[in-house]
Amino acid sequence: MGNPHCVVFEESLASINMDEIGPTFEYSPLFPERVNVEFVTVIDQNTIKMRVWERGNGETLSAGTSACAGVVAAVLNGYCHKDQYILVKLKGGNLVVKYTDETVFMTGKPEIVFKGIVEI
């Protein structure tokens, strides 16, 4: 994906205390450049649900590279199949990811989540 990821498969995402466990992974000595962490529950072979801790930001509603990393990890661990469209359910909305031998494709509906003005 171009940036470091750690994917953790969980039975349930509801009980995860992101403010506690996220920084534990992000600042672990195992990841000297810090890491994005994806907590994933497999719904079925074509659907995963995910919560994301993004390094430097905390829990995020959605993250494209994290969705891609989650699908690649799900395929490599036998939960999902390569060359299939996998629905990734995130707090900020759904993404669809397809992992092939050549690349990883991601699609999703763009939505405005914030508008603001910055004075310089």
N, C-alpha and C positions, 0 to 999 in steps of 0.2 A: 504494500500500500504506500510505501515511501516514508511512513512514520511508524514508530514502534507500537505494537498492540499486544495485549495479553487477554485472551478469551477464557472465561471461566463459565463452565456449564453448571447450572443450578436447577433444582426441582421447582423452586418458586422464587420469583423476584420480589414479591411483596415484603418479605421480612428482611431484606438487605438494608442495613444502615449505611447508605452511601457516604455520608459525611465522615464516618469512621473508617470504613474499609477502603474507600477510594484512595485517600492519601497514603494508606498503608502500602498499597500496590504501587502507586505513582512514585513514591520516594524510597521504595525498597532498593537495597544495594544490588539486587539482581538486575536492576534497570538503571544503569548509571546516567543515562540521558532522559530518565523518567519515561513514563509509559501511559498510553490510553488503555483503559480497562473496559472490556465488554462482559457484562453478566448476561448469559443467554439461557433461556428455557426453550427447549424444542417442543413445539406443539405437534407437528407431524413432519413428514418428509419434505414438505413444501412450505412450511411456515415455522418461523422462529420469533420469539419475543425477546426484546433486549432492553437493558438499561446501560447507559454509557457514562463513564467517568473520563472526562477529557483532560489530559495533562495541562496544567496551568489555568484551567477554567472551572473544574468541578463537574458536577452532573449536568449533562446537556440533554435537551429535548430530542435531538437528532444529530447524527454525525455520519456523513457518507462513507468515509474511510472505515469507520467502525462497523457499519453495516456490512461492508465488503469483507472486512476481516472476520466478522462473525460467521458469515456464510462460508468462507473458505475453511475456517476451522470446523464448522459443522460437516462439511463435505469430507475433509481429511479425517475426521473422527467417525465417519460412517453414519451420521444422523440424517444427512441429506445427500442427494445425488448430484454429481457434476453434470453440466449441460442442461440443467433444469432451472426454471425461474423459481426463486425462493422469495416468499413474502417475508419481509422483516418488519415486525410491529414495534414501533418506538413511541415514546410519550408524545413526540411532536408530529406523529403521522407515520404512514407506511412508506416503505421503499421496496423496490423489487430488484433483486440481485441475481445475476447468472454468472457462475464460475465455469470457465472452459479451459482447455489446455493452453489456449493462446492468451487469454486475458480475463478480466473481471468487468462485467457490465453492470451499471446501476441506473435505475430510472425511478422517478418519483414526481409527485405533483409539487411544483414550487408554490410557496405561500408566503405572504408578508407576515412576519411575526413582530416586527418593530419598525417604527418610524421615528426619526428624531432630527434635530438640528445641532450641529457642532459649530461653535464660533471659534475662529482662529485669530 
